[in-house]
C-alpha cells in the first residue's frame, strides 16, 4: 500500500480521499492543514494520521508521497518544502504561478533527485487518448472549440479563491489550464495566440483565447462569472469528435459514417494516483504521462495570455 500525505484538507482533497478509500493500491495515510481543527475532521473521516506542523509531516519516514491540495498561491512554496525534505510530490494544477516558478521547481527536484508531477488528471484518462487517436480518422482539422465555465462569481456570492489576486484567482489558472493543456496535448504549441478577457479587481472573470495553427484555429472560452457549458469539439473534413466535460469525461463520441461512443469506467483520481505511485516506485524523477516539458509549456501559454490581458498577480509586481 502506497502511503500518501495530504497537504491541504479542503474540497478537492475530500473528493480525492473519497475515491482513495476504495483503493487497494493507495491510501490516505496522513494529513496536514494550516487549520489544525480541519485536519482533525479530515483525519477522523478517512482514518488518517494528523500532524501539528508541516515539518513533522514531511519528516515522517512512513510517508511515500505527498499530495498538495492547497490554494494556487501556495503550490510553489510547499512543493519546495517537499523537495527539500526529499518527498515525492503530486501537486494540484495550476502547477505554479508562472513559467519561471515551474522551471525553478523542476530544477530543484532534479538537484535533489525527487519526483515531482502536476496533478493533471485529464491525461490519466483513456478517453483523452482516444480523442487524440481519432484525429487521423476525421481528416484535416477544420475548426476546434473548447469551453469551460461555471458561476463562481456573481452579485449574490463569490468563491474567495476565484476573486482574490493574492490567491492567484480568476478563470484562467483555475479552469482555463484544463482547456489549454488539452489543446497543447492534441496539437502542440500554436503558431500564435490571441487573448482578450474581462479583468476585474486583479483577476480574470472570463476570456476568449485563440490558438492559431497553420490550417485551423482553436477557440477557447473560459468563465467563472457565467455558465455556457464544458465541452471540447473538433470538426474535421470527414467527421466530428465530441468530448463533453472533457477535463474529466468518461465518454467521448466520434461522429463519422456512424456514431461511435467510447467509455472508460475507471475512477480517474484513483488511476492518476496509481500511475504516479508506480512511477515513484520505479524510481522515476519525472512523470512519463504528465511531462515536465508540457507543464512548463502550459505555464508559458498562460503567461502569454495574462500578458495580453495586462494581468499580473501581486507577487509578480
Helices and strands as residue ranges (DSSP letters): E 2-7, H 11-20, E 26-32, H 36-46, E 49-50, H 54-59, E 65-68, G 72-74, H 75-84, E 89-92, H 99-112, E 116-119, G 121-124, H 126-134, G 135-137, E 141-151, H 160-163, G 165-167, H 171-171, I 172-176, H 177-187, E 192-200, E 203-212, E 217-223, E 225-236, E 240-244, E 251-255, E 259-263, H 268-281, H 292-309, G 314-316
